[in-house]
Structure formats: C-alpha cells, structure tokens
Amino acid sequence: MSASPGRMPLPRLDLLVRDIEAAILGKDRARQSELVLRSAAALTRHWSRLPATDKPSFDRLLASLLEQVDEEARATFAQCLTPLRRAPRITATRLARDPSPAVSVPLLAQCPSFDDDWLLDLIHNIGPEQQAAVARRRSLGPVVAGLLLQGGEPRVVTGLLTNPGAVLAADALDRLLPEAAGSLPLLLALASRADLSESGRATLAALARRAAAQALTEEGEFSGGEADTLLDHVARTFRTPVCAAHLDRHAASAAVAAQAPGTKPTRSSTLAEWLARRRLEDVLATLARDVDVPVGVLIACHAAPTPHALAMIVRGLGHPWSLLKALLQAAAGGPVSPECLGVAHRLHFEIAPRTARMVARSASIPAGTGAFLAAAASDDGPPVAPVARASA
C-alpha cells in the first residue's frame, strides 16, 4: 500500500477483476487494500473508456471489495472517486452511505456525479453529518434543499441557508421564521438569504430589534426611549448609501482584508498602528471583515454625524475606548466635537459587547446584510417573544 494510485501501472481489466475476485474469496485484508488502490487508479484514469458492457459487473465487484477493507482504504478510494463526473453508481452509493465521515463527507460535498435524483435516493439513508455535507454542495435544487430543510437538523439548515448555490423556495424559508425567535444563528442565516421574502425579512428585523431593545433596558443604563433612539441612529446609518468613489477608494483594502489569514477580530494594537500611519481604508475594510458586513457599512458608520453605529461596531468587537476615539478623530470632517466624544464614551462604557453586537445586528437585517455572524452561537440567549408576520 506504499505506492500511490497515480503511480501504479494500470493492469488489464480482466486481470484486475480476477485479482479482486480472488482477494474477496481469500479474505486477505492487505491484498484487498492493495487492490482498492489499483482499482482507484483504474477508475480515475480510465473509467470513461471502459466498455459499457463491462462497467456494471466491475461496479458491483468494486462495491463488494469495499465491504472488505478498512476505513483508510475506503477513504482513499472515495478521494479518487470525488472528481469523477460519471462515477460508478453502485460503488459511489456504497461510499456515500459509509458511516465514516472521512469516507462519505468529501464525496457527498464535492463529487459532481451526484445529481438531484441520486441525492434524493441517498438522503434518507445518511446521517446528519453527511446531510450537512450535501447541504454545502456547490449547487442544489429546490426539491433536495426542501427535503433537507424538513429534517430540521441545525447543522443541515445552517449549511443550506449559508450556501448561495442552494435554491430554496420562498415558502420553505418562511416556514422557518417561527423557529428564528429561539435561535440567533438561524435568524442570521435566514437574514443572509437574498431570496427571503420581504415580509419574512421584516419579521426577522422586528425580532432582532426587540432582542436588542430588551438587552439594552436589562443592562439598566438605558430607558426604553433611549434604547429606541440608539437603535434608530444605528439603523439609519447602516442604510446610508455610500457613493461609488468612496467604495472604489476602499476596494483594494477590502480585497486584501477578505483574503487575510488570521483569527477575528484583528488585534487592537494592529488597527491603532494603521491609524497612526493614516491607513484608514485598511482599518475600515478590516473592521468590515471582522463584523461580517460590506465595507460600505463601515464607511457610512465612520462618516456619520453621530457616533452611535461606529461605537457599536468597535464595542461589539471588544476593542478599547482608545481605538474608538482614534477612529472618530480620523474622520474627514475635521476635529471631533466634545459632545460627540461624550456620547461615544458613554456608549462604549455602558453597553456590553454582546449587547452592542445585538444592536448592530438589528440594524444590519433591514439593510440586507448580517453582522457578527461568527459570534452568533455564543451570543444566543433565551427565546425572543415572537412577532406577528409583517404583511407583504
């Protein structure tokens, strides 16, 4: 088994078949595993050129051989099968149903051989982890996606909702709305869908705003009226259009930030150093990446006449007051007023990071985006009281 499938000479098919039959009968595991690798080479290089009359029997024989070998050999075989556009159906089905995720998940997530009809036959015979792999496929039709949604498995549902290649019917998305009151990750995943109905988006926005207002008042520093004022400020800022020239100026920084390695959020000291070097575009683009919002939102937050939205961004990421103050002082409109600094200071020190993230999310949903997606699971709290469905 030391030689790789790509370097082994391809034997004549009849000799390979004879060797496989002998290995199955002989129950020699080492020999069986060796033949798995040789068969993988045959499939990867020559399956499309095998005579049509030979394919079914070879397919059945391979599936029988895979029943005899260990997980490592099956996983190796599945990796060789994954790129094929016309994989042997019996063998591919056997591997797709394999209980080991190491074998089945890459195949189900990536192999182009599986069309929607094939996937429909598989879904009821695979586990949640395998179904989640199907949900991540590059393209997925509405029938398969709808069937996966019906199962209600959180990993599967989240995988579908965050997959732009999954075609989901609007009514299927709307049926998930009642559950969004009890699950922040589901609420944000639903809100990220461009194909969500307008009434559905309005319902999610109302849920998010109610949760943010409740968190603000529970902290004890903001009355109901003050909470509404803050939420209105941030919502208006998130919806403020940004001119094309500003977006163009930040485009290169946004592209670099999107590809930058490392954990989120970016270190405060790094951002402060960039500000000191007048790399404002890089700072705003990086903050946008860390918050999971378009860079235009950060441009609008930074240019806004009030500091509310920017304060929620900085506080939600856990950055210190010094960074927020430096960002405000870097605005193009000139020196920041003492009144503006006073408002920003109060917001930064009286609102907890989780609450700041909730405020930002409540503004992001009506704007057609999400915010702080990576922190959704850790921020998830008690269910929010459901709201009536908004009319279309």
MARTORMI-137575 format. One record per residue (C-alpha): x, y, z; residue in one letter; chain. Coordinates in nm, 4 decimals. Each point is the difference from the previous one (the first is absolute). Last residue first. Example, Ala and Ser with C-alpha at 12.3 -4.5 7.8 and 13.67 -1.06 7.14 Angstrom:
REM MARTORMI-137575
PT         x         y         z  aa  ch
PT    1.3670   -0.1060    0.7140   s   A
PT   -0.1370   -0.3440    0.0660   a   A
END
This chain:
REM MARTORMI-137575
PT         x         y         z  aa  ch
PT   -4.6105    4.1758    0.2144   a   A
PT   -0.1625    0.0120    0.3421   s   A
PT    0.2238   -0.0351    0.2975   a   A
PT   -0.0314   -0.3234    0.1927   r   A
PT   -0.0877    0.0647    0.3614   a   A
PT    0.2902    0.0026    0.2411   v   A
PT    0.1322   -0.2859    0.2083   p   A
PT    0.1275    0.0683    0.3532   a   A
PT    0.3759   -0.0462   -0.0110   v   A
PT    0.1379   -0.3370    0.1010   p   A
PT    0.2664    0.0006    0.2739   p   A
PT    0.3563    0.0641   -0.1160   g   A
PT    0.2274   -0.0544   -0.2980   d   A
PT    0.3104    0.2177    0.0252   d   A
PT    0.2428   -0.2956   -0.0103   s   A
PT   -0.1747   -0.1473   -0.3046   a   A
PT   -0.0228    0.3309   -0.1873   a   A
PT    0.3607    0.1071    0.0589   a   A
PT    0.1202   -0.0927   -0.3513   a   A
PT   -0.2903    0.1830   -0.1599   l   A
PT    0.0908    0.3346    0.1545   f   A
PT   -0.2223    0.1858   -0.2449   a   A
PT   -0.2379   -0.1006   -0.2781   g   A
PT   -0.1077    0.1727   -0.3190   t   A
PT   -0.3117    0.1308   -0.1701   g   A
PT   -0.0118    0.3450    0.1609   a   A
PT   -0.3118   -0.1081    0.1916   p   A
PT    0.2154   -0.2796    0.1520   i   A
PT    0.3060    0.2110    0.0800   s   A
PT   -0.1620    0.2389    0.2459   a   A
PT   -0.1204   -0.2693    0.2411   s   A
PT    0.3362   -0.1696   -0.0420   r   A
PT    0.1858    0.3125    0.1123   a   A
PT   -0.2167    0.0281    0.3117   v   A
PT    0.0571   -0.3683    0.0790   m   A
PT    0.3755    0.0434   -0.0358   r   A
PT   -0.0071    0.2943    0.2412   a   A
PT   -0.1969   -0.2148    0.2454   t   A
PT    0.2673   -0.2708   -0.0137   r   A
PT    0.2784    0.2582    0.0447   p   A
PT   -0.1607    0.1535    0.3120   a   A
PT   -0.1402    0.3512   -0.0237   i   A
PT    0.0806    0.2609    0.2662   e   A
PT    0.3672    0.0613   -0.0746   f   A
PT   -0.0058    0.0320   -0.3769   h   A
PT   -0.3340    0.1747   -0.0240   l   A
PT    0.0973    0.2558    0.2629   r   A
PT    0.3309    0.0748   -0.1692   h   A
PT   -0.1632    0.0324   -0.3416   a   A
PT   -0.2517    0.2525    0.1322   v   A
PT    0.2733    0.2015    0.1705   g   A
PT    0.2233   -0.0079   -0.3068   l   A
PT   -0.2828    0.1382   -0.2105   c   A
PT   -0.0665    0.2771    0.2528   e   A
PT    0.3729    0.0846    0.0190   p   A
PT   -0.0032    0.0545   -0.3778   s   A
PT    0.2190   -0.2005   -0.2363   v   A
PT    0.2609    0.2012   -0.1849   p   A
PT   -0.0477    0.0116   -0.3794   g   A
PT   -0.2565   -0.1545   -0.2305   g   A
PT    0.2330   -0.2689   -0.1347   a   A
PT   -0.0340   -0.2236    0.3031   a   A
PT    0.3295   -0.1085    0.1589   a   A
PT   -0.1010    0.1404    0.3407   q   A
PT   -0.2936   -0.2388    0.0098   l   A
PT    0.2264   -0.2942   -0.0781   l   A
PT    0.2482    0.1048    0.2684   a   A
PT   -0.2791    0.0239    0.2596   k   A
PT   -0.1279   -0.3471   -0.0921   l   A
PT    0.3545   -0.1390    0.0262   l   A
PT    0.0613    0.1616    0.3395   s   A
PT   -0.3307   -0.1325    0.1313   w   A
PT    0.1274   -0.3554   -0.0292   p   A
PT   -0.0985   -0.2648   -0.2602   h   A
PT   -0.2409   -0.2758    0.1006   g   A
PT   -0.1374   -0.0607   -0.3496   l   A
PT   -0.3483    0.1063    0.1104   g   A
PT    0.1466    0.3157    0.1551   r   A
PT    0.1595    0.1062   -0.3285   v   A
PT   -0.3080   -0.0724   -0.2096   i   A
PT   -0.2459    0.1417    0.2530   m   A
PT    0.2064    0.3191    0.0308   a   A
PT    0.0062    0.0373   -0.3787   l   A
PT   -0.3792   -0.0142   -0.0083   a   A
PT   -0.0524    0.2556    0.2773   h   A
PT    0.2666    0.2554   -0.0945   p   A
PT   -0.2297    0.2662   -0.1506   t   A
PT    0.0707    0.1996   -0.3162   p   A
PT    0.0632   -0.3239   -0.1919   a   A
PT    0.3226   -0.0259   -0.2013   a   A
PT    0.1437   -0.2911    0.1994   h   A
PT   -0.3251   -0.1944    0.0064   c   A
PT   -0.0587    0.0617   -0.3720   a   A
PT    0.3498   -0.1246   -0.0903   i   A
PT   -0.0533   -0.2988    0.2291   l   A
PT   -0.3256   -0.0875   -0.1767   v   A
PT    0.1614    0.0420   -0.3405   g   A
PT    0.2595   -0.2615    0.0969   v   A
PT   -0.2714   -0.2635   -0.0130   p   A
PT   -0.0719   -0.1666    0.3362   v   A
PT    0.1490   -0.3065    0.1692   d   A
PT    0.1154    0.1909    0.3123   v   A
PT    0.3654   -0.1041   -0.0376   d   A
PT   -0.0075    0.0630   -0.3752   r   A
PT   -0.1516    0.3446    0.0460   a   A
PT    0.2592    0.0824    0.2669   l   A
PT    0.2726   -0.1026   -0.2447   t   A
PT   -0.1397    0.2224   -0.2750   a   A
PT   -0.0300    0.2934    0.2402   l   A
PT    0.3566   -0.0416    0.1244   v   A
PT    0.1491   -0.0472   -0.3468   d   A
PT   -0.1765    0.3129   -0.1283   e   A
PT    0.1281    0.1982    0.3015   l   A
PT    0.3655   -0.0768   -0.0658   r   A
PT    0.1076    0.3343    0.1454   r   A
PT    0.3155   -0.1448    0.1567   r   A
PT   -0.1382    0.0622    0.3493   a   A
PT   -0.3207   -0.1643   -0.1165   l   A
PT    0.1943   -0.3080   -0.1107   w   A
PT    0.1713   -0.0182    0.3406   e   A
PT   -0.3367    0.0212    0.1765   a   A
PT   -0.1341   -0.2818   -0.2179   l   A
PT    0.2940   -0.2226    0.0875   t   A
PT   -0.0249    0.0835    0.3712   s   A
PT   -0.3686   -0.0911   -0.0006   s   A
PT    0.0760   -0.3477   -0.1293   r   A
PT   -0.2131   -0.1134   -0.2936   t   A
PT   -0.3234   -0.1631    0.1033   p   A
PT    0.0074   -0.2630   -0.1321   k   A
PT    0.2747   -0.2550   -0.0458   t   A
PT    0.2716    0.0080   -0.2586   g   A
PT    0.0335   -0.0078   -0.3746   p   A
PT   -0.0807    0.2991   -0.2200   a   A
PT   -0.2035   -0.0810   -0.3092   q   A
PT   -0.2990    0.2209    0.0780   a   A
PT    0.2276    0.2713    0.1389   a   A
PT    0.1967    0.0209   -0.3258   v   A
PT   -0.3156    0.0347   -0.2090   a   A
PT   -0.1443    0.2596    0.2390   a   A
PT    0.3213    0.2024   -0.0123   s   A
PT   -0.0061   -0.0015   -0.3805   a   A
PT   -0.3657    0.1057   -0.0098   a   A
PT    0.0267    0.2823    0.2569   h   A
PT    0.0501    0.2864   -0.2473   r   A
PT   -0.2511   -0.1577   -0.2363   d   A
PT   -0.2637   -0.0042    0.2749   l   A
PT    0.0597    0.3675    0.0730   h   A
PT   -0.0264    0.0895   -0.3693   a   A
PT   -0.3174   -0.2051   -0.0384   a   A
PT   -0.1865    0.2066    0.2570   c   A
PT   -0.1159   -0.1617    0.3227   v   A
PT   -0.3672   -0.0496    0.0739   p   A
PT   -0.1153    0.0328    0.3623   t   A
PT   -0.1871   -0.3134    0.1067   r   A
PT    0.2447   -0.0935    0.2785   f   A
PT   -0.0090    0.3609    0.1230   t   A
PT   -0.3777    0.0100    0.0225   r   A
PT   -0.0091   -0.3261    0.1982   a   A
PT    0.2704    0.1228    0.2407   v   A
PT   -0.1816    0.3238    0.0813   h   A
PT   -0.3388   -0.1738    0.0294   d   A
PT    0.1380   -0.2604    0.2404   l   A
PT    0.1538    0.2725    0.2167   l   A
PT   -0.3244    0.1958    0.0109   t   A
PT   -0.1995   -0.3113    0.0827   d   A
PT    0.2338   -0.0823    0.2882   a   A
PT   -0.0254    0.3545    0.1310   e   A
PT   -0.3801   -0.0220   -0.0023   g   A
PT   -0.0013   -0.3331    0.1817   g   A
PT    0.2392    0.1277    0.2606   s   A
PT    0.3709   -0.0725   -0.0298   f   A
PT    0.2494   -0.0794    0.2770   e   A
PT   -0.1820   -0.2927    0.1559   g   A
PT    0.1682   -0.2830   -0.1901   e   A
PT   -0.3477   -0.1472   -0.0398   e   A
PT   -0.1069    0.3049   -0.2024   t   A
PT    0.2719   -0.0514   -0.2587   l   A
PT   -0.0515   -0.3772   -0.0234   a   A
PT   -0.3754    0.0416   -0.0518   q   A
PT    0.0557    0.2587   -0.2726   a   A
PT    0.2422   -0.2344   -0.1780   a   A
PT   -0.2390   -0.2966    0.0190   a   A
PT   -0.2912    0.2092   -0.1265   r   A
PT    0.2114    0.1341   -0.2854   r   A
PT    0.1057   -0.3503   -0.1044   a   A
PT   -0.3560   -0.1312    0.0032   l   A
PT   -0.1287    0.3011   -0.1960   a   A
PT    0.2734   -0.0434   -0.2591   a   A
PT   -0.0837   -0.3696   -0.0320   l   A
PT   -0.3662    0.0791   -0.0661   t   A
PT    0.0902    0.2702   -0.2531   a   A
PT    0.2253   -0.2468   -0.1790   r   A
PT   -0.2844   -0.2506   -0.0217   g   A
PT   -0.2373    0.2652   -0.1342   s   A
PT    0.2534    0.0909   -0.2658   e   A
PT    0.0381   -0.3638   -0.1012   s   A
PT    0.3374   -0.1677    0.0458   l   A
PT    0.1787   -0.0559   -0.3330   d   A
PT    0.3027    0.2128    0.0961   a   A
PT    0.0623   -0.2362    0.2904   r   A
PT    0.2194    0.1515    0.2743   s   A
PT   -0.3018    0.0652    0.2226   a   A
PT   -0.0692   -0.3728    0.0157   l   A
PT    0.3538   -0.0705    0.1201   a   A
PT   -0.0287    0.2815    0.2528   l   A
PT   -0.3248   -0.1333    0.1476   l   A
PT    0.1298   -0.3582   -0.0027   l   A
PT    0.3150    0.0988    0.1897   p   A
PT   -0.2157    0.2029    0.2460   l   A
PT   -0.2282   -0.2933    0.0787   s   A
PT   -0.3223    0.0204    0.1996   g   A
PT   -0.1833    0.2716   -0.1940   a   A
PT    0.1373   -0.1502   -0.3237   a   A
PT   -0.2173   -0.3090    0.0489   e   A
PT   -0.3151    0.1895   -0.1008   p   A
PT    0.1739    0.1190   -0.3208   l   A
PT    0.0934   -0.3444   -0.1315   l   A
PT   -0.3208   -0.0410   -0.2017   r   A
PT    0.0838    0.3262   -0.1786   d   A
PT    0.3130   -0.1579   -0.1469   l   A
PT   -0.1964   -0.2891   -0.1469   a   A
PT   -0.2594    0.2469   -0.1315   d   A
PT    0.2734    0.1914   -0.1822   a   A
PT    0.1255   -0.3151   -0.1726   a   A
PT    0.3658   -0.0743    0.0546   l   A
PT    0.2613   -0.0419   -0.2718   v   A
PT    0.3302   -0.0910    0.1641   a   A
PT    0.2977    0.1600   -0.1754   g   A
PT    0.0158    0.2920    0.2423   p   A
PT    0.0648   -0.2456    0.2862   n   A
PT   -0.0478    0.1750    0.3370   t   A
PT   -0.3628   -0.1081    0.0269   l   A
PT    0.0761   -0.3560   -0.1011   l   A
PT    0.2867   -0.0487    0.2432   g   A
PT   -0.2015    0.1602    0.2803   t   A
PT   -0.2888   -0.2398   -0.0643   v   A
PT    0.2293   -0.3033   -0.0113   v   A
PT    0.1881    0.0930    0.3150   r   A
PT   -0.3268    0.0749    0.1826   p   A
PT   -0.1744   -0.3291   -0.0987   e   A
PT   -0.3546    0.1063   -0.0914   g   A
PT   -0.0686   -0.3073   -0.2136   g   A
PT   -0.2346    0.2000   -0.2211   q   A
PT    0.2879    0.2211   -0.1117   l   A
PT    0.1748   -0.2955   -0.1649   l   A
PT   -0.3120   -0.0813   -0.1981   l   A
PT   -0.0318    0.3619   -0.1125   g   A
PT    0.3628    0.0091   -0.1146   a   A
PT   -0.0458   -0.3207   -0.1999   v   A
PT   -0.3141    0.1339   -0.1699   v   A
PT    0.1390    0.3528   -0.0430   p   A
PT    0.3116   -0.1071   -0.1917   g   A
PT    0.3524    0.0057    0.1428   l   A
PT    0.3129    0.1557   -0.1419   s   A
PT    0.3450    0.0292    0.1544   r   A
PT   -0.0807   -0.2669    0.2557   r   A
PT   -0.0096    0.1176    0.3630   r   A
PT   -0.3411   -0.1533    0.0796   a   A
PT    0.1290   -0.3385   -0.1179   v   A
PT    0.2750    0.0209    0.2630   a   A
PT   -0.2601    0.0860    0.2657   a   A
PT   -0.1870   -0.3142   -0.1029   q   A
PT    0.3187   -0.2011    0.0621   q   A
PT    0.0365    0.1484    0.3471   e   A
PT   -0.3686   -0.0624    0.0702   p   A
PT    0.0123   -0.3685   -0.0986   g   A
PT   -0.0625   -0.1670   -0.3346   i   A
PT   -0.2739   -0.2343   -0.1251   n   A
PT   -0.2909    0.2431   -0.0397   h   A
PT    0.2126    0.2404   -0.2047   i   A
PT    0.1349   -0.2547   -0.2468   l   A
PT   -0.2865   -0.0489   -0.2453   d   A
PT   -0.0578    0.3751   -0.0143   l   A
PT    0.3713    0.0464   -0.0682   l   A
PT   -0.0207   -0.2221   -0.3074   w   A
PT   -0.2974    0.1957   -0.1331   d   A
PT    0.1794    0.3303    0.0683   d   A
PT    0.3141   -0.0963   -0.1892   d   A
PT    0.2973   -0.1654    0.1657   f   A
PT    0.2860   -0.0392   -0.2480   s   A
PT    0.1403    0.3448    0.0801   p   A
PT    0.1726   -0.1334    0.3160   c   A
PT    0.0512    0.2887    0.2440   q   A
PT   -0.2010   -0.0128    0.3224   a   A
PT   -0.1215   -0.3581   -0.0205   l   A
PT    0.3437   -0.1367   -0.0894   l   A
PT    0.1841    0.2083    0.2588   p   A
PT   -0.2495   -0.1123    0.2693   v   A
PT   -0.0150   -0.3738   -0.0729   s   A
PT    0.3398   -0.1446    0.0836   v   A
PT    0.1317    0.2189    0.2806   a   A
PT   -0.3599    0.0319    0.1229   p   A
PT    0.0002   -0.3735    0.0816   s   A
PT   -0.3516   -0.1440   -0.0207   p   A
PT    0.0488   -0.0801   -0.3703   d   A
PT   -0.3164    0.0864   -0.1914   r   A
PT    0.1889    0.2108   -0.2550   a   A
PT    0.2536   -0.2814   -0.0355   l   A
PT   -0.2625   -0.2619   -0.0898   r   A
PT   -0.1748    0.2460   -0.2318   t   A
PT    0.3274    0.0689   -0.1816   a   A
PT    0.0607   -0.3730   -0.0446   t   A
PT   -0.3495   -0.0691   -0.1315   i   A
PT   -0.0009    0.3069   -0.2271   r   A
PT    0.3417   -0.0256   -0.1620   p   A
PT    0.1083    0.3662   -0.0215   a   A
PT   -0.0991    0.2111   -0.2957   r   A
PT    0.1341    0.3499    0.0690   r   A
PT    0.2975   -0.1360    0.1917   l   A
PT    0.1831    0.2388    0.2376   p   A
PT   -0.1120   -0.1817    0.3202   t   A
PT    0.0848   -0.3564   -0.1039   l   A
PT    0.3693    0.0261    0.0833   c   A
PT   -0.0830    0.1446    0.3413   q   A
PT   -0.2564   -0.2787    0.0541   a   A
PT    0.2663   -0.2654   -0.0634   f   A
PT    0.2310    0.1549    0.2567   t   A
PT   -0.2853    0.0185    0.2512   a   A
PT   -0.0872   -0.3658   -0.0614   r   A
PT    0.3637   -0.1027    0.0530   a   A
PT    0.0233    0.1959    0.3246   e   A
PT   -0.3334   -0.1364    0.1238   e   A
PT    0.1026   -0.3646   -0.0322   d   A
PT   -0.0718   -0.2419   -0.2828   v   A
PT   -0.2542   -0.2784   -0.0560   q   A
PT   -0.3157    0.1928   -0.0924   e   A
PT    0.2058    0.1985   -0.2481   l   A
PT    0.0646   -0.3180   -0.1974   l   A
PT   -0.3714   -0.0609   -0.0415   s   A
PT   -0.0504    0.3528   -0.1356   a   A
PT    0.2905   -0.0548   -0.2400   l   A
PT   -0.1554   -0.3206   -0.1279   l   A
PT   -0.3351    0.1664   -0.0570   r   A
PT    0.1634    0.2777   -0.2030   d   A
PT    0.2097   -0.2468   -0.2006   f   A
PT   -0.3179   -0.1893   -0.0885   s   A
PT   -0.1807    0.3186   -0.1001   p   A
PT    0.2943    0.1490   -0.1949   k   A
PT    0.0921   -0.2887   -0.2267   d   A
PT   -0.2797    0.0428   -0.2560   t   A
PT    0.0697    0.3737   -0.0266   a   A
PT    0.3574   -0.0718   -0.1044   p   A
PT    0.2463    0.1901    0.2218   l   A
PT    0.1032    0.3351   -0.1414   r   A
PT   -0.1815    0.2168    0.2581   s   A
PT    0.1511   -0.2055    0.2808   w   A
PT    0.3580    0.0433   -0.1263   h   A
PT    0.2036    0.2336    0.2126   r   A
PT   -0.1823    0.0464    0.3283   t   A
PT   -0.1782   -0.3339   -0.0149   l   A
PT    0.3047   -0.2084   -0.0759   a   A
PT    0.2087    0.1828    0.2580   a   A
PT   -0.2701   -0.0599    0.2612   a   A
PT    0.0008   -0.3672   -0.0948   s   A
PT    0.3728   -0.0196    0.0695   r   A
PT   -0.0493    0.1682    0.3375   l   A
PT   -0.2859   -0.2321    0.0932   v   A
PT    0.2112   -0.2919   -0.1197   l   A
PT    0.2657    0.0779    0.2603   e   A
PT   -0.2676    0.0145    0.2691   s   A
PT   -0.1275   -0.3445   -0.1016   q   A
PT    0.3517   -0.1453    0.0051   r   A
PT    0.0582    0.1326    0.3508   a   A
PT   -0.3406   -0.1246    0.1124   r   A
PT    0.0477   -0.3557   -0.1340   d   A
PT   -0.3543   -0.1345    0.0097   k   A
PT    0.0837   -0.2654   -0.2641   g   A
PT   -0.3392    0.0188   -0.1693   l   A
PT    0.0094    0.3775   -0.0283   i   A
PT    0.3663   -0.0070   -0.1068   a   A
PT   -0.0687   -0.2574   -0.2713   a   A
PT   -0.2860    0.2024   -0.1435   e   A
PT    0.2121    0.3160    0.0072   i   A
PT    0.2916   -0.1737   -0.1762   d   A
PT   -0.2309   -0.1315   -0.2740   r   A
PT   -0.1509    0.3426   -0.0510   v   A
PT    0.3445    0.1561   -0.0238   l   A
PT    0.1098   -0.2617   -0.2530   l   A
PT   -0.3121    0.0622   -0.2112   d   A
PT    0.0491    0.3749    0.0183   l   A
PT    0.3568   -0.0059   -0.1226   r   A
PT    0.2279    0.1411    0.2651   p   A
PT    0.0550    0.3748    0.0465   l   A
PT    0.3549    0.0645    0.1137   p   A
PT    0.0121    0.1558    0.3461   m   A
PT    0.1240    0.3563    0.0300   r   A
PT   -0.3312    0.1867    0.0359   g   A
PT   -0.1387   -0.2447    0.2542   p   A
PT    0.2898    0.0724    0.2408   s   A
PT    0.2490   -0.2698    0.0888   a   A
PT    0.0358   -0.0933    0.3676   s   A
PT   -0.3029   -0.2313    0.0036   m   A
END
